Amino acid sequence: MNLKHLEFFVCLAKTEHMAKAAEMLGISQPSLSYAINSLEDELGVPLFEKSVRNIKLTNYGKIYLQYVKRSLHELENGENYISELLDVNRGHINLGFTFTMGQDLVPRLVYEFNKYPQNKSVNFSFNQGTTAELLQQLLDDKLDLVFASEPPADLRPELNVKHLVDQELLAAVPPESILAKRDEITLEELANEPFILYAKNSGLRQNIDTIFQNANVTPKVRLEATEDHTIIGFVHWGFGVALVPNLPQLAKNEVKLLKIKEINAKHPLFAITKSNHFLTPSISHFQDFIHDYCKKNYLQTDKTI
């Protein structure tokens, strides 16, 4: 079905006059007649019938007109949306990030980005999850950009991965415990306590396991959880201790956070996109912004989040 023929049909339905419609469309009357005849042949029903002076829509034509107008309207919306996406100062970004990054870094980056007047028309959708969940959504084209832990090696060829910032890892101990009177602790001392670990599907888990292995320490795992505040809740009520990222919005009476002796425990975080995948100008612009911002404010100053 020819899109131009549908546009001709709508114009003729509006004027119900062959000569006027042809003039408005900038085509000859025979060309307009050919287009309408082609539509009628394809549909197998007459769309117009002759009146005393001009022509008018048949009942079939009136029904068909409603569908054609809606379809053309949707196509126009699609064209406008694509045009918007290709405008560096407009567009929409589907952003995914892990749980801890939503406390400060992600809202901070979007806030700083939107401070520039030319960026105010760029809109965001936000989605939280584990690294594994977010990467799958990225590969399924449900997300444009992901802030998460380092992807597994088998996914690396499919992704563009750039170091964004580092999270400081701290020991979380119950606020009423003897350990809470201290400001720092060794991993070996922590290993004497029941341990609450991040679940294996968490991007943090691999890094924490590596830290323990390098220190030749085996934690006594009591339970595993995916989300930061679940772990904090169990630590708060005395079920054990944990290694957690520095959580900027954590209330001071929830747990006591201790520095870890001997090591500078960090968890690297990355900005991730699909490789060999088209990025709209607004996504590329935001990506450049966040890399420059994090490089200047974190990586170059060795500052953690």
Sine and cosine of phi, psi and omega as CSV:
sin_phi,cos_phi,sin_psi,cos_psi,sin_omega,cos_omega
0.00,0.00,0.75,-0.66,-0.09,-1.00
-1.00,0.09,0.82,-0.58,-0.03,-1.00
-0.89,0.46,-0.63,0.78,0.01,-1.00
-0.89,0.46,-0.62,0.79,0.02,-1.00
-0.88,0.47,-0.60,0.80,0.04,-1.00
-0.92,0.40,-0.64,0.77,0.03,-1.00
-0.91,0.41,-0.63,0.78,0.04,-1.00
-0.90,0.45,-0.65,0.76,0.00,-1.00
-0.87,0.50,-0.70,0.72,-0.02,-1.00
-0.90,0.43,-0.67,0.74,0.00,-1.00
-0.91,0.42,-0.68,0.73,0.00,-1.00
-0.92,0.38,-0.59,0.81,0.04,-1.00
-0.90,0.43,-0.53,0.85,0.00,-1.00
-0.96,0.29,-0.68,0.73,-0.08,-1.00
-1.00,0.01,-0.51,0.86,-0.12,-0.99
0.77,0.64,0.64,0.77,-0.01,-1.00
-0.49,-0.87,0.91,-0.41,-0.10,-0.99
-0.86,0.51,-0.74,0.67,-0.07,-1.00
-0.91,0.42,-0.69,0.72,0.00,-1.00
-0.90,0.43,-0.68,0.73,-0.02,-1.00
-0.90,0.43,-0.68,0.73,0.00,-1.00
-0.89,0.46,-0.65,0.76,0.01,-1.00
-0.91,0.42,-0.70,0.71,0.01,-1.00
-0.89,0.45,-0.57,0.82,-0.03,-1.00
-0.99,0.10,-0.27,0.96,-0.01,-1.00
0.96,0.27,0.54,0.84,0.03,-1.00
-0.77,-0.64,0.16,-0.99,0.02,-1.00
-0.99,0.14,0.37,-0.93,0.04,-1.00
-0.88,0.48,-0.64,0.77,0.05,-1.00
-0.87,0.49,-0.61,0.80,0.03,-1.00
-0.91,0.41,-0.64,0.77,0.03,-1.00
-0.92,0.40,-0.68,0.74,0.02,-1.00
-0.88,0.47,-0.67,0.74,0.01,-1.00
-0.87,0.49,-0.67,0.74,-0.02,-1.00
-0.89,0.45,-0.71,0.71,-0.03,-1.00
-0.93,0.37,-0.65,0.76,0.04,-1.00
-0.88,0.47,-0.61,0.79,0.02,-1.00
-0.89,0.45,-0.68,0.73,0.04,-1.00
-0.89,0.46,-0.71,0.70,-0.04,-1.00
-0.90,0.43,-0.63,0.77,0.03,-1.00
-0.90,0.43,-0.64,0.77,-0.04,-1.00
-0.94,0.35,-0.63,0.78,-0.02,-1.00
-0.99,0.16,-0.46,0.89,-0.01,-1.00
0.99,0.15,0.28,0.96,0.03,-1.00
-0.63,-0.78,0.45,-0.89,0.08,-1.00
-0.97,0.23,0.70,-0.72,0.04,-1.00
-0.99,-0.10,-0.43,0.90,0.00,-1.00
-0.75,-0.67,0.43,-0.91,0.14,-0.99
-0.71,-0.70,0.50,-0.87,-0.04,-1.00
-0.96,0.29,0.66,-0.75,0.12,-0.99
-0.95,-0.31,-0.18,-0.98,-0.04,-1.00
-0.87,0.50,-0.70,0.71,-0.05,-1.00
-0.94,-0.34,-0.68,0.73,-0.11,-0.99
-0.84,-0.54,-0.69,-0.72,0.08,-1.00
-0.72,-0.69,0.28,-0.96,0.06,-1.00
-0.56,-0.83,0.37,-0.93,-0.01,-1.00
-0.92,0.39,0.64,-0.77,0.19,-0.98
-0.98,0.18,0.13,-0.99,0.07,-1.00
-0.87,0.50,-0.62,0.79,0.06,-1.00
-0.89,0.46,-0.66,0.75,0.00,-1.00
-0.90,0.44,-0.64,0.76,0.01,-1.00
-0.90,0.44,-0.65,0.76,0.02,-1.00
-0.92,0.40,-0.73,0.68,-0.06,-1.00
-0.91,0.43,-0.57,0.82,-0.03,-1.00
-0.86,0.52,-0.65,0.76,-0.03,-1.00
-0.89,0.46,-0.66,0.75,0.00,-1.00
-0.94,0.35,-0.65,0.76,-0.01,-1.00
-0.91,0.42,-0.69,0.73,0.00,-1.00
-0.89,0.46,-0.66,0.75,0.04,-1.00
-0.91,0.42,-0.66,0.75,-0.01,-1.00
-0.90,0.43,-0.71,0.70,0.02,-1.00
-0.90,0.43,-0.59,0.81,0.04,-1.00
-0.90,0.43,-0.67,0.74,0.03,-1.00
-0.91,0.43,-0.64,0.77,0.05,-1.00
-0.89,0.45,-0.65,0.76,0.04,-1.00
-0.90,0.44,-0.66,0.75,0.06,-1.00
-0.88,0.48,-0.65,0.76,0.02,-1.00
-0.89,0.45,-0.68,0.74,0.03,-1.00
-0.89,0.45,-0.67,0.74,0.01,-1.00
-0.90,0.43,-0.62,0.78,-0.02,-1.00
-0.93,0.38,-0.67,0.74,0.05,-1.00
-0.89,0.46,-0.66,0.75,0.04,-1.00
-0.87,0.49,-0.64,0.77,0.02,-1.00
-0.91,0.41,-0.67,0.75,0.00,-1.00
-0.89,0.46,-0.53,0.85,-0.05,-1.00
-1.00,0.07,0.02,1.00,0.06,-1.00
-1.00,-0.07,0.86,-0.50,-0.07,-1.00
-0.88,0.48,-0.42,0.91,-0.03,-1.00
-0.99,-0.12,0.07,1.00,0.09,-1.00
-0.74,-0.67,-0.36,-0.93,0.07,-1.00
0.98,-0.22,0.03,-1.00,-0.07,-1.00
-0.71,-0.70,0.67,-0.74,-0.02,-1.00
-0.84,-0.54,0.85,-0.53,0.09,-1.00
-1.00,-0.04,0.96,-0.28,-0.14,-0.99
-0.94,-0.34,0.79,-0.61,0.07,-1.00
-0.92,-0.40,0.54,-0.84,-0.03,-1.00
-0.41,-0.91,0.44,-0.90,0.02,-1.00
-0.96,0.27,0.24,-0.97,-0.20,-0.98
-0.86,0.50,-0.74,0.68,-0.08,-1.00
-0.91,0.41,-0.45,0.89,-0.05,-1.00
-0.96,0.28,-0.29,0.96,0.02,-1.00
-0.98,0.21,-0.21,0.98,-0.04,-1.00
-0.96,0.28,-0.54,0.84,-0.06,-1.00
-0.54,-0.84,-0.78,0.62,-0.20,-0.98
-0.89,0.45,-0.76,0.65,-0.06,-1.00
-0.90,0.44,-0.79,0.62,0.05,-1.00
-0.88,0.48,-0.54,0.84,0.03,-1.00
-0.90,0.43,-0.72,0.70,-0.03,-1.00
-0.90,0.43,-0.69,0.72,0.01,-1.00
-0.92,0.39,-0.64,0.77,0.05,-1.00
-0.87,0.49,-0.74,0.67,-0.01,-1.00
-0.90,0.44,-0.62,0.78,0.02,-1.00
-0.90,0.44,-0.67,0.74,-0.06,-1.00
-0.98,0.22,-0.15,0.99,0.06,-1.00
-0.91,0.42,-0.43,0.90,0.01,-1.00
-0.99,0.12,0.82,-0.58,-0.10,-1.00
-0.81,0.59,-0.59,0.81,-0.05,-1.00
-0.94,0.35,-0.21,0.98,-0.03,-1.00
-0.98,-0.20,-0.05,1.00,-0.14,-0.99
-0.92,0.39,-0.35,0.94,-0.01,-1.00
-1.00,-0.05,0.08,1.00,0.10,-0.99
-1.00,0.06,0.84,-0.55,-0.05,-1.00
-0.97,-0.23,0.45,-0.90,-0.05,-1.00
-0.82,-0.58,0.57,-0.82,0.30,-0.95
-0.91,-0.41,0.63,-0.77,-0.09,-1.00
-0.88,-0.47,0.64,-0.77,0.01,-1.00
-0.59,-0.81,0.81,-0.58,0.03,-1.00
-0.98,-0.19,0.43,-0.90,0.06,-1.00
0.07,-1.00,-0.06,-1.00,0.10,-0.99
-0.97,0.23,0.27,-0.96,0.02,-1.00
-0.84,0.55,-0.70,0.71,-0.02,-1.00
-0.88,0.48,-0.70,0.72,0.00,-1.00
-0.90,0.44,-0.70,0.72,-0.05,-1.00
-0.92,0.39,-0.64,0.77,0.00,-1.00
-0.91,0.40,-0.60,0.80,0.04,-1.00
-0.91,0.41,-0.65,0.76,0.05,-1.00
-0.91,0.41,-0.58,0.82,0.06,-1.00
-0.90,0.44,-0.72,0.69,-0.01,-1.00
-0.92,0.39,-0.45,0.89,0.04,-1.00
-1.00,0.06,0.12,0.99,0.02,-1.00
0.91,0.41,0.41,0.91,0.08,-1.00
-1.00,-0.02,-0.28,0.96,0.06,-1.00
-0.78,-0.63,0.51,-0.86,0.03,-1.00
-1.00,-0.09,-0.54,0.84,-0.12,-0.99
-0.50,-0.87,0.66,-0.75,-0.05,-1.00
-0.79,-0.62,0.69,-0.72,0.17,-0.99
-0.96,-0.29,0.90,-0.43,-0.13,-0.99
-0.34,-0.94,-0.03,-1.00,0.08,-1.00
-0.94,0.33,0.12,-0.99,-0.03,-1.00
-0.89,0.45,0.75,-0.66,-0.01,-1.00
-0.93,0.36,0.40,-0.92,0.09,-1.00
-0.91,0.42,0.42,-0.91,-0.11,-0.99
-0.86,0.51,-0.57,0.82,-0.07,-1.00
-0.94,0.35,-0.32,0.95,0.02,-1.00
-1.00,-0.09,-0.20,0.98,-0.10,-0.99
-0.81,0.59,-0.68,0.74,-0.01,-1.00
-0.88,0.48,-0.37,0.93,-0.04,-1.00
-1.00,-0.03,-0.04,1.00,-0.17,-0.99
-0.77,-0.64,0.48,-0.88,0.25,-0.97
-0.98,-0.20,0.85,-0.53,-0.13,-0.99
-0.82,-0.57,0.84,-0.55,0.01,-1.00
-0.78,-0.62,0.74,-0.67,0.02,-1.00
-0.89,0.46,0.78,-0.62,-0.08,-1.00
-0.96,-0.29,-0.88,0.47,-0.01,-1.00
-0.49,-0.87,0.09,-1.00,0.13,-0.99
-0.87,-0.50,0.63,-0.78,0.14,-0.99
-0.99,-0.13,0.68,-0.73,0.13,-0.99
-0.98,0.20,0.72,-0.70,0.07,-1.00
-0.98,-0.18,0.72,-0.70,-0.05,-1.00
-0.77,-0.63,0.34,-0.94,0.10,-1.00
-1.00,0.04,0.79,-0.61,0.06,-1.00
-0.97,-0.22,0.82,-0.57,-0.01,-1.00
-0.79,-0.61,0.42,-0.91,0.00,-1.00
-0.86,0.51,0.62,-0.78,-0.07,-1.00
-0.91,0.42,-0.40,0.92,-0.02,-1.00
-0.99,-0.13,0.05,1.00,-0.05,-1.00
-0.99,0.14,0.29,-0.96,0.07,-1.00
-0.88,0.48,-0.59,0.81,-0.02,-1.00
-0.88,0.47,-0.43,0.90,-0.05,-1.00
-0.93,0.38,-0.23,0.97,0.03,-1.00
-0.99,0.16,-0.13,0.99,-0.06,-1.00
-0.98,-0.18,0.23,-0.97,0.04,-1.00
-0.94,-0.35,-0.28,0.96,0.04,-1.00
-0.50,-0.87,0.29,-0.96,-0.09,-1.00
-0.40,-0.92,0.41,-0.91,0.07,-1.00
-1.00,-0.04,0.36,-0.93,0.07,-1.00
-0.89,0.45,-0.57,0.82,0.00,-1.00
-0.90,0.44,-0.63,0.77,0.04,-1.00
-0.92,0.38,-0.63,0.77,0.03,-1.00
-0.89,0.46,-0.57,0.82,-0.06,-1.00
-0.92,0.40,-0.22,0.98,0.06,-1.00
-0.97,0.22,-0.23,0.97,-0.06,-1.00
-0.98,-0.21,0.44,-0.90,0.16,-0.99
-0.86,0.51,0.65,-0.76,-0.12,-0.99
-0.92,-0.39,0.67,-0.74,0.10,-1.00
-0.95,-0.32,0.93,-0.38,-0.11,-0.99
-0.96,-0.27,0.41,-0.91,0.19,-0.98
-0.92,0.39,0.58,-0.81,-0.01,-1.00
-0.91,0.41,0.32,-0.95,-0.08,-1.00
-0.90,0.43,-0.37,0.93,0.03,-1.00
-1.00,0.08,0.04,1.00,0.05,-1.00
-1.00,0.04,0.64,-0.77,0.03,-1.00
-0.90,0.43,-0.39,0.92,0.02,-1.00
-0.96,0.29,-0.46,0.89,-0.17,-0.99
-0.87,0.49,-0.71,0.70,-0.03,-1.00
-0.87,0.50,-0.65,0.76,0.00,-1.00
-0.92,0.38,-0.68,0.74,0.01,-1.00
-0.90,0.43,-0.67,0.75,0.05,-1.00
-0.86,0.51,-0.66,0.75,0.00,-1.00
-0.91,0.42,-0.64,0.77,0.03,-1.00
-0.87,0.49,-0.71,0.70,0.03,-1.00
-0.91,0.42,-0.68,0.74,-0.01,-1.00
-0.89,0.46,-0.68,0.73,0.00,-1.00
-0.91,0.41,-0.49,0.87,0.01,-1.00
-1.00,0.00,0.01,1.00,-0.02,-1.00
0.83,0.56,0.69,0.72,-0.02,-1.00
-0.85,-0.53,0.70,-0.72,0.05,-1.00
-0.90,-0.43,0.93,-0.36,-0.03,-1.00
-0.96,0.29,0.48,-0.88,0.08,-1.00
-1.00,-0.03,0.99,-0.14,-0.14,-0.99
-0.98,0.22,0.84,-0.54,0.06,-1.00
-1.00,-0.08,-0.66,0.75,0.06,-1.00
-0.38,-0.93,0.26,-0.96,0.02,-1.00
-0.82,-0.57,0.56,-0.83,0.00,-1.00
-0.54,-0.84,0.36,-0.93,-0.06,-1.00
-1.00,-0.06,-0.63,0.78,-0.19,-0.98
-0.98,-0.19,0.61,-0.79,-0.10,-0.99
-0.81,0.58,-0.74,0.67,-0.13,-0.99
-0.97,0.26,-0.34,0.94,0.16,-0.99
-0.92,0.39,-0.71,0.71,0.04,-1.00
-0.88,0.48,-0.71,0.71,0.02,-1.00
-0.87,0.49,-0.64,0.77,0.00,-1.00
-0.88,0.48,-0.70,0.72,0.00,-1.00
-0.94,0.35,-0.58,0.82,0.08,-1.00
-0.91,0.42,-0.70,0.71,-0.03,-1.00
-0.82,0.57,-0.65,0.76,-0.05,-1.00
-1.00,-0.04,0.32,0.95,0.21,-0.98
0.99,0.16,0.32,0.95,0.00,-1.00
-0.98,0.19,-0.26,0.97,-0.01,-1.00
0.31,-0.95,-0.26,-0.97,0.03,-1.00
-0.87,-0.49,0.14,-0.99,-0.05,-1.00
-0.41,-0.91,0.33,-0.94,0.25,-0.97
-0.98,-0.22,0.83,-0.55,-0.06,-1.00
-0.70,-0.71,0.38,-0.92,0.15,-0.99
-0.93,0.37,0.36,-0.93,0.11,-0.99
-0.91,0.42,0.87,-0.49,-0.06,-1.00
-0.96,-0.27,0.97,-0.25,-0.16,-0.99
-0.88,0.47,-0.44,0.90,-0.05,-1.00
-0.99,-0.17,0.19,0.98,-0.02,-1.00
-0.95,0.31,0.81,-0.59,0.04,-1.00
-0.91,0.41,0.64,-0.77,-0.10,-0.99
-0.90,0.43,-0.40,0.92,-0.02,-1.00
-1.00,0.01,0.02,1.00,-0.01,-1.00
-0.97,0.25,-0.84,0.55,0.06,-1.00
-0.56,-0.83,0.23,-0.97,0.13,-0.99
-0.98,-0.20,0.78,-0.62,0.02,-1.00
-0.99,-0.17,0.80,-0.60,-0.06,-1.00
-0.90,-0.45,0.61,-0.79,0.17,-0.98
-0.92,0.40,0.49,-0.87,0.03,-1.00
-0.98,-0.19,0.84,-0.54,0.02,-1.00
-0.92,0.40,0.28,-0.96,0.11,-0.99
0.95,0.30,-0.51,0.86,-0.11,-0.99
-0.76,-0.65,0.41,-0.91,0.12,-0.99
-0.98,-0.21,1.00,0.04,-0.15,-0.99
-0.98,0.22,0.89,-0.46,0.01,-1.00
-0.75,-0.66,0.47,-0.88,0.09,-1.00
-0.84,-0.54,0.94,-0.33,-0.02,-1.00
-0.95,0.30,0.59,-0.81,0.04,-1.00
-0.84,-0.54,0.48,-0.88,-0.18,-0.98
-0.74,-0.68,0.46,-0.89,0.20,-0.98
-0.99,-0.13,0.80,-0.60,-0.18,-0.98
-0.77,-0.64,0.74,-0.68,0.12,-0.99
-0.75,-0.66,0.20,-0.98,0.07,-1.00
-0.96,0.28,0.63,-0.78,0.07,-1.00
-0.98,0.19,0.45,-0.89,0.01,-1.00
0.78,0.62,0.67,0.74,-0.07,-1.00
-0.76,-0.65,0.71,-0.71,-0.03,-1.00
-0.93,0.37,0.77,-0.63,0.10,-1.00
-0.92,-0.38,0.74,-0.67,0.03,-1.00
-0.91,0.42,0.37,-0.93,0.01,-1.00
-0.82,0.57,-0.61,0.80,-0.02,-1.00
-0.93,0.37,-0.60,0.80,0.05,-1.00
-0.92,0.39,-0.72,0.69,0.02,-1.00
-0.87,0.49,-0.64,0.77,0.01,-1.00
-0.90,0.44,-0.71,0.70,0.04,-1.00
-0.90,0.43,-0.65,0.76,0.01,-1.00
-0.88,0.47,-0.71,0.71,0.04,-1.00
-0.88,0.48,-0.64,0.77,-0.01,-1.00
-0.89,0.46,-0.75,0.66,-0.08,-1.00
-0.93,0.38,-0.55,0.84,0.04,-1.00
-0.92,0.39,-0.70,0.72,0.03,-1.00
-0.90,0.44,-0.67,0.74,-0.03,-1.00
-0.90,0.44,-0.73,0.68,-0.05,-1.00
-0.94,0.33,-0.58,0.82,0.05,-1.00
-0.89,0.46,-0.70,0.71,-0.04,-1.00
-0.95,0.31,-0.66,0.75,-0.15,-0.99
-1.00,-0.09,-0.27,0.96,-0.05,-1.00
-0.78,-0.62,-0.89,0.46,-0.16,-0.99
-0.91,0.42,-0.72,0.70,-0.04,-1.00
-0.94,0.34,-0.39,0.92,0.01,-1.00
-0.97,-0.22,0.06,1.00,-0.01,-1.00
0.84,0.54,0.56,0.83,0.02,-1.00
-1.00,-0.06,0.67,-0.74,0.03,-1.00
-0.98,-0.21,0.23,-0.97,0.09,-1.00
-0.97,-0.25,0.00,0.00,0.00,0.00
